[in-house]
Amino acid sequence: MLYLYLKTAGEPSLRLTGDEHRYIFKVRRHKEGDTLYLRNLEDGLIHRYLVEAIDKKSASLMLQESMALEVKAGKKLHLGWCLIDPKNIEKVLPSLNEMGVEKITFIYCKRSQKSFKLDFKRLEKILLNSSQQSGRSVMMQLEMAEDLKTFLKENPTSKMLNFSENRLASQANIDTVVIGCEGGFHEEEVALFDPKEIVGFDTPLVLKSESAVCAVASKVLL
């Protein structure tokens, strides 16, 4: 863990209790006199604290220094992801966060199951844990769109990932990509894109939606 997230990080003195206390002092085995780094993920700063005192249920921290330290991907990538089973989204979300995806908009596409509902609080908790492990200093943005047409009105320069001879190259100059769900895109959705705005991978294999999302992120960002 590269830092601990705490909403009140940056205050002159802090008291850790509950899960934060348990993790830092029972799992990570920190002790009095150790240095801890904290972020609130709002001010762009990383805050260095000294552990002054520890007891069984709490710990006292004193602020030593606050530094500007931004840790994020060198490029911006917004993924429009046709909604799939939330369990599968949760499995790959940490990887997308670590690669530096800036934003994901989940879209109810024509082949998305309408019964799927996202628990955004749960997803945010996953992102917080991933950010603390990877050092990322800015939270990924998560949104919903009612359908692909609505998404394209707000993101008119989007590319579609589909079967295409127009290959998605490494380090491509692309900032928004739409990825389909299981079963791919409906023909009416494909028709929303000019053929030159549809890109594909150089492979005859069919990828799962979550595999395609990770492949796009790695191609564009890494």
C-alpha positions in Angstrom: 0.0 0.0 0.0 1.5 3.3 -1.1 -0.8 5.5 0.9 -3.9 5.4 3.1 -7.1 7.1 2.0 -8.8 9.2 4.6 -11.3 12.0 3.9 -9.8 14.2 6.6 -6.1 13.7 5.5 -4.3 17.0 5.6 -5.5 18.1 9.0 -2.8 18.9 11.6 -3.7 15.9 13.7 -5.7 12.7 13.1 -7.0 9.8 15.1 -7.3 6.4 13.3 -10.0 4.1 14.5 -11.9 1.1 13.1 -10.8 -0.5 9.9 -8.0 2.0 9.2 -6.5 1.3 12.6 -6.9 -2.4 12.3 -5.3 -2.5 8.9 -2.3 -0.2 9.6 -1.4 -1.6 13.0 -2.6 -5.2 13.0 -2.1 -6.1 9.4 0.8 -3.8 8.3 2.4 -3.9 11.7 3.3 -0.2 11.9 4.4 1.1 15.3 4.9 4.4 17.2 7.5 6.6 15.4 6.7 5.2 12.0 5.8 7.4 9.0 2.5 7.1 7.2 1.4 8.7 3.9 -2.2 9.7 3.5 -4.4 11.2 0.8 -7.9 12.6 0.7 -8.0 12.3 -3.2 -9.3 15.8 -3.5 -6.5 18.3 -3.0 -3.8 16.6 -5.1 -1.5 16.4 -2.1 0.2 13.5 -0.3 0.4 14.1 3.5 3.2 12.7 5.6 2.3 11.8 9.2 4.2 10.6 12.2 2.6 7.9 14.4 2.7 9.5 17.8 0.7 7.0 20.0 -1.1 3.7 19.6 -3.5 1.9 21.8 -5.8 -1.1 21.1 -8.5 0.8 19.4 -7.0 4.0 18.0 -3.8 5.8 17.0 -2.8 9.5 17.0 -1.0 10.9 14.0 0.7 14.3 13.6 1.1 16.0 10.2 4.8 16.5 9.3 4.6 17.6 5.6 2.1 18.0 2.7 3.5 17.7 -0.8 2.0 18.1 -4.3 2.4 14.7 -6.0 0.1 13.8 -8.9 0.2 10.1 -10.0 -1.8 9.4 -13.1 -1.6 8.1 -16.7 0.1 10.2 -19.3 -3.0 10.1 -21.5 -6.7 10.3 -20.9 -9.0 7.4 -21.8 -12.8 7.3 -21.4 -14.5 3.9 -21.9 -18.1 3.6 -22.8 -18.8 0.1 -21.6 -22.0 -1.7 -22.5 -23.3 -3.1 -19.3 -22.4 -6.7 -18.4 -22.7 -8.8 -15.3 -21.5 -6.5 -12.4 -19.5 -9.4 -10.9 -17.3 -9.5 -14.0 -16.9 -5.7 -13.9 -15.8 -5.9 -10.3 -13.1 -8.4 -11.3 -11.3 -6.2 -13.9 -12.0 -2.7 -12.4 -8.8 -2.7 -10.3 -6.7 -3.5 -13.4 -8.4 -0.7 -15.4 -7.8 1.7 -12.5 -4.1 0.7 -12.3 -3.6 1.2 -16.0 -5.0 4.8 -15.6 -8.4 4.8 -17.2 -9.8 8.2 -16.4 -13.5 7.5 -16.7 -16.0 4.7 -17.4 -19.5 5.3 -18.5 -21.7 2.1 -18.3 -24.2 2.0 -21.1 -27.5 0.1 -21.3 -26.9 -1.2 -24.9 -29.5 -3.2 -26.7 -27.9 -6.5 -25.7 -27.2 -5.6 -22.1 -29.5 -7.3 -19.6 -31.8 -4.7 -18.1 -31.8 -6.7 -14.9 -28.1 -5.8 -14.2 -27.8 -3.0 -11.6 -24.5 -1.5 -10.5 -23.7 -0.8 -6.8 -21.6 2.4 -7.2 -20.7 2.5 -3.5 -19.2 -1.0 -3.9 -17.4 0.0 -7.1 -16.0 3.1 -5.4 -14.6 1.0 -2.5 -12.9 -1.3 -5.0 -11.4 1.8 -6.7 -10.2 3.2 -3.4 -8.4 0.0 -2.5 -6.9 -0.2 -5.9 -5.7 3.4 -5.8 -4.1 2.9 -2.4 -2.2 -0.1 -3.8 -1.1 1.5 -7.1 -0.5 5.0 -5.9 -3.0 6.6 -8.2 -3.8 10.1 -6.9 -7.1 10.9 -8.8 -10.2 8.7 -8.5 -11.6 7.2 -11.7 -15.0 8.7 -12.6 -18.0 6.4 -13.0 -21.2 7.2 -14.8 -24.3 5.7 -16.4 -25.9 6.3 -19.8 -29.4 5.1 -20.7 -28.4 4.0 -24.2 -25.7 4.3 -26.8 -27.3 7.2 -28.7 -27.4 9.3 -25.6 -23.8 8.5 -24.9 -22.7 9.6 -28.4 -24.6 12.9 -28.1 -22.3 13.7 -25.2 -19.2 12.1 -26.7 -19.4 12.6 -30.4 -15.7 11.7 -31.2 -16.1 8.2 -29.8 -14.6 5.2 -31.5 -16.4 1.8 -31.5 -14.4 -1.4 -30.9 -15.8 -4.1 -33.2 -14.6 -6.3 -36.0 -12.8 -4.0 -38.4 -9.8 -3.9 -40.7 -9.1 -0.5 -39.2 -6.7 -1.7 -36.5 -6.4 -0.2 -33.0 -2.7 0.5 -32.8 -0.6 0.8 -29.7 -0.5 4.4 -28.4 -3.3 5.3 -30.7 -4.5 8.9 -30.5 -7.9 7.9 -29.1 -9.6 9.3 -26.0 -13.0 7.6 -26.0 -13.8 4.0 -27.0 -17.1 2.1 -26.8 -16.9 -1.6 -26.0 -19.8 -4.0 -26.5 -21.3 -6.5 -24.0 -21.6 -10.3 -24.5 -23.1 -10.9 -28.0 -21.6 -7.7 -29.4 -23.4 -4.7 -30.8 -26.8 -4.6 -32.4 -26.8 -3.6 -36.0 -28.7 -0.4 -35.2 -25.9 0.6 -32.8 -23.2 -0.2 -35.4 -25.1 2.1 -37.8 -24.6 5.0 -35.4 -20.9 5.1 -36.3 -19.1 6.0 -39.5 -17.1 2.9 -40.7 -13.8 4.8 -40.3 -14.7 5.4 -36.6 -14.9 1.6 -36.0 -11.6 0.0 -34.9 -10.6 -3.6 -34.2 -7.9 -5.9 -33.0 -5.5 -7.9 -35.2 -6.9 -11.2 -34.1 -9.5 -13.7 -35.4 -10.4 -14.6 -31.8 -13.5 -13.4 -30.1 -12.8 -11.7 -26.8 -15.0 -11.5 -23.8 -16.2 -8.0 -23.0 -14.0 -7.6 -20.0 -11.0 -8.9 -21.9 -11.6 -6.4 -24.7 -11.9 -3.5 -22.2 -8.5 -4.4 -20.6 -6.9 -4.8 -24.1 -8.1 -1.4 -25.2 -6.8 0.2 -22.0 -3.4 -1.4 -22.4 -3.1 -0.5 -26.1 -4.0 3.2 -25.6 -2.4 3.9 -22.2 0.6 1.6 -21.7 
